[in-house]
């Protein structure tokens, strides 16, 4: 069977010997369109931030917390009223242009005291979370990485601390050491780091047998370097989520203890102290003295919890697309 060659221009058959070499010349083709990246590659953290932004409820909590921090820093500075100075002729003034949140039983501006209380609450919550983070990752990281007998002994210690009544330990420490800001932070972190340590240990147990960790071991890397460079960066997702859930727990604990008279003491401003001072006022119709500290306690805890839930979804590698 002979192959017929056809000249496309004249539509006439051509003998094989008459076929020009130009018909077999290499034709350049532009493959740039095929190699073009349809979507830019995203790192793990950039993709997590993109998914967090899409979570409207989590972003609402994030924006509220940012505004809360800004007002806590600058509002008391810009306020014309002193936080602890009493003005008895102006006591129980309702919310107005002069006193946006009204005044309390001492004639003190509730707006100014609310933001001073936000300073204390945020400071206690963040410090408690930072201390839990530091102790938890060191203890849990060593326990999970060493394994064996070391892990067994360290976990028994955690189980003993976990079995102690948390609130009872906090109250006993406050009674023995005396109520103060530093004592509250110490009391909240004595056993508060246990949950963080257990989470870190579980993550390290899962990751320590991965190839990149074994490669670091084979090159003679020290234990501290392996934990710092290989293990902890790959466990930051659950750790960050746990931190966002630790902060509201510490804030509520501080407000609760101050409400009972075991935390920040009057006349210093704290959301718990303000709520305690307003107990006798709410029955007489001065609702604003309790409403504003209770509102900010509740909404701050809500904001941290929805932000933690949003971070948990955003940092979950199973949900990456």
C-alpha positions in Angstrom: 0.0 0.0 0.0 1.5 3.3 -1.1 1.2 6.5 0.8 -0.3 9.3 -1.2 1.1 12.8 -0.5 -1.2 15.7 -1.3 -0.2 19.3 -1.9 -2.7 21.2 0.2 -2.3 24.4 -1.8 -3.1 22.8 -5.2 -5.0 19.8 -3.9 -3.0 17.6 -6.2 -1.2 14.3 -5.4 2.5 14.5 -5.2 5.2 11.8 -5.6 7.2 10.9 -2.5 10.4 12.0 -4.2 8.9 15.4 -4.9 7.9 16.1 -1.2 9.9 19.2 -0.1 11.9 19.1 3.1 10.0 22.1 4.4 7.0 19.8 5.0 9.0 18.0 7.7 10.5 21.1 9.4 10.2 21.3 13.1 7.4 23.5 14.1 7.8 25.7 17.2 5.0 25.5 19.7 4.4 27.9 22.6 3.9 25.7 25.7 3.8 28.6 28.1 0.0 28.5 28.3 0.1 24.8 29.2 2.7 25.4 31.9 1.0 28.5 33.4 -0.1 28.1 37.0 -3.9 28.6 37.2 -3.7 29.5 40.9 -0.7 30.7 42.9 0.5 28.2 45.4 -0.3 29.0 49.0 1.7 28.1 52.1 0.0 26.4 55.0 -0.3 29.6 57.0 -1.5 31.7 54.1 -4.2 29.1 53.2 -5.2 29.0 56.9 -5.6 32.8 57.0 -7.6 32.7 53.8 -10.0 30.2 55.2 -10.2 32.1 58.5 -11.2 35.3 56.7 -14.1 33.4 55.0 -15.4 32.4 58.4 -17.6 35.5 59.2 -18.4 34.5 62.8 -14.7 34.0 63.7 -13.7 37.3 62.0 -16.5 39.0 64.0 -14.9 37.8 67.2 -11.4 38.8 65.9 -12.5 42.3 65.1 -14.2 42.7 68.5 -11.0 41.6 70.3 -8.9 44.0 68.3 -11.3 46.9 69.1 -11.4 45.8 72.7 -7.6 45.9 72.9 -7.4 49.3 71.2 -10.0 50.8 73.6 -8.4 49.2 76.6 -5.1 50.9 75.7 -6.3 54.3 74.6 -9.7 55.0 76.1 -8.5 55.5 79.7 -5.8 57.8 78.5 -8.3 59.9 76.5 -11.0 59.9 79.2 -11.2 63.1 81.3 -12.2 61.0 84.4 -10.0 59.3 86.9 -10.6 55.6 87.4 -10.7 55.5 91.2 -11.7 59.0 92.1 -15.1 59.2 93.8 -17.5 62.0 93.1 -20.5 61.3 95.4 -22.7 64.1 94.1 -22.7 62.4 90.7 -23.4 58.9 91.8 -25.8 56.7 89.8 -26.0 59.0 86.8 -27.6 57.2 83.9 -25.8 56.9 80.5 -25.5 60.3 78.9 -23.3 62.3 76.6 -21.2 63.3 79.7 -21.0 59.7 81.1 -21.5 57.3 78.2 -21.9 54.3 80.5 -23.2 56.2 83.5 -21.7 56.4 87.0 -21.6 53.9 89.8 -22.3 54.1 93.6 -19.1 56.2 94.1 -19.8 58.6 91.2 -17.0 57.1 89.2 -17.3 57.0 85.4 -18.3 53.4 84.4 -16.9 53.9 80.9 -13.4 54.6 82.2 -13.6 51.8 84.7 -14.8 49.3 82.1 -11.7 49.9 79.9 -9.4 49.7 82.9 -11.1 46.4 83.7 -10.5 45.3 80.2 -6.8 45.9 80.7 -6.7 43.7 83.7 -8.8 40.9 82.2 -6.8 40.8 78.9 -3.5 40.9 80.8 -4.5 38.1 83.1 -5.8 36.0 80.2 -2.9 36.5 77.9 -0.3 35.9 80.7 -2.0 32.8 81.8 -2.1 31.5 78.2 1.6 32.4 77.7 2.7 30.6 80.8 0.6 27.5 80.0 2.0 27.6 76.5 5.6 27.7 77.7 5.3 25.0 80.4 3.0 22.9 78.3 5.2 22.7 75.2 8.4 22.0 77.2 6.8 19.3 79.4 4.6 17.8 76.7 7.3 17.9 74.1 9.9 16.1 76.3 7.4 13.6 77.4 6.2 12.7 73.9 9.7 12.7 72.4 11.5 10.7 75.0 8.7 8.1 75.4 9.1 4.9 77.4 9.7 5.1 81.1 10.3 8.9 81.0 6.9 9.4 79.3 5.2 7.0 81.8 6.5 8.9 84.9 5.7 12.4 83.4 2.2 11.4 82.5 1.5 10.0 86.0 2.5 13.4 87.4 0.1 15.1 84.9 -2.7 12.7 86.0 -2.2 13.6 89.6 -2.3 17.3 88.9 -5.3 16.9 86.6 -7.2 15.1 89.3 -6.9 18.1 91.7 -10.0 20.4 91.8 -8.9 23.4 89.8 -11.0 26.0 91.5 -10.1 24.6 95.0 -6.4 24.9 94.3 -6.9 28.5 93.0 -8.9 29.6 96.0 -6.4 28.0 98.5 -3.5 29.8 96.9 -5.3 33.1 97.0 -6.2 32.6 100.6 -2.6 31.6 101.6 -0.7 34.1 99.5 -3.2 37.0 99.6 -5.3 38.4 96.7 -3.2 40.3 94.1 -2.7 40.3 90.4 0.4 38.2 90.5 -1.2 35.7 92.8 -4.1 35.3 90.5 -1.9 34.6 87.5 0.2 32.1 89.6 -3.0 30.4 90.9 -4.5 30.1 87.4 -1.3 28.5 85.9 -0.4 26.1 88.7 -2.4 23.3 87.1 -3.6 25.2 84.0 -0.7 24.0 81.8 -1.8 20.4 82.1 -4.2 20.5 79.2 -1.6 22.1 76.9 1.0 19.5 77.9 -1.3 16.6 77.0 -2.1 18.1 73.6 1.5 18.7 72.8 2.5 15.2 73.9 -0.2 13.7 71.7 1.0 15.7 68.6 4.7 14.9 69.2 3.9 11.1 69.6 2.3 11.3 66.2 5.0 13.2 64.4 8.3 12.0 66.0 8.4 8.9 63.7 8.1 10.9 60.5 10.9 10.8 57.9 12.2 14.3 58.4 12.5 13.7 62.2 14.4 10.5 61.6 16.7 12.3 59.2 17.5 14.9 61.8 18.3 12.1 64.3 20.6 10.4 61.8 22.6 13.7 61.3 23.2 13.8 65.1 20.8 16.7 65.9 20.3 17.3 69.6 17.0 16.6 71.3 16.3 20.3 72.0 16.9 21.2 68.3 14.7 18.4 67.0 11.9 19.5 69.3 12.4 23.2 68.5 12.9 22.9 64.7 11.1 19.8 63.6 8.3 18.9 66.1 6.9 22.2 67.5 6.4 24.0 64.2 4.3 21.0 63.0 2.1 21.1 66.2 1.4 24.8 66.3 -2.1 24.5 64.9 -3.6 22.6 67.9 -1.4 24.7 70.3 -2.8 28.0 68.9 -6.3 26.7 69.2 -5.8 25.7 72.8 -4.3 29.1 73.6 -7.4 30.9 72.3 -9.5 28.7 74.5 -7.3 29.2 77.6 -7.6 33.0 77.5 -11.4 33.2 78.0 -11.2 30.6 80.8 -8.6 32.7 82.6 -10.7 35.9 82.0 -13.8 34.3 83.5 -11.8 32.9 86.4 -10.3 36.3 87.2 -13.8 38.0 87.0 -15.3 35.2 89.2 -12.6 35.4 91.8 -12.7 39.2 91.9 -16.5 39.0 92.3 -16.0 36.8 95.3 -13.5 39.2 96.8 -10.5 36.9 96.2 -9.1 38.7 93.2 -8.5 42.3 92.4 -9.5 44.4 95.4 -11.6 47.6 95.3 -11.3 50.4 94.5 -9.2 49.1 91.6 -11.2 48.5 88.5 -11.9 45.0 87.3 -15.0 43.5 85.6 -15.5 41.2 88.5 -15.1 44.0 91.1 -17.5 46.2 89.1 -20.1 43.4 89.1 -19.7 42.9 92.8 -20.1 46.6 93.5 -23.3 46.7 91.4 -25.1 44.0 93.3 -26.8 46.5 95.7 -27.5 48.9 92.8 -29.3 46.7 90.4 -32.2 46.2 92.8 -32.7 49.9 92.9 -33.0 50.2 89.1 -29.4 51.2 88.3 -29.0 48.6 85.6 -26.1 50.1 83.8 -23.7 49.4 86.7 -24.0 45.7 86.1 -24.9 45.6 82.4 -21.6 46.8 80.9 -19.1 44.7 82.9 -21.4 41.6 82.4 -21.7 42.4 78.7 -18.0 42.7 78.1 -17.2 39.5 80.2 -19.7 37.5 78.2 -18.9 38.9 74.7 -15.2 38.7 75.2 -15.5 35.0 76.1 -17.8 34.5 73.2 -15.3 36.2 70.8 -12.4 34.1 72.0 -14.4 30.9 71.6 -15.7 31.6 68.1 -12.2 32.6 67.1 -10.8 29.4 68.5 -13.4 27.4 66.6 -12.6 29.3 63.4 -8.8 28.6 63.9 -9.5 25.0 64.5 -11.2 24.7 61.1 -8.7 26.9 59.4 -5.6 25.0 60.7 -7.0 21.5 60.1 -4.9 20.1 57.2 -7.7 17.7 56.3 -9.9 20.7 55.1 -7.3 22.1 52.8 -8.3 22.4 49.1 
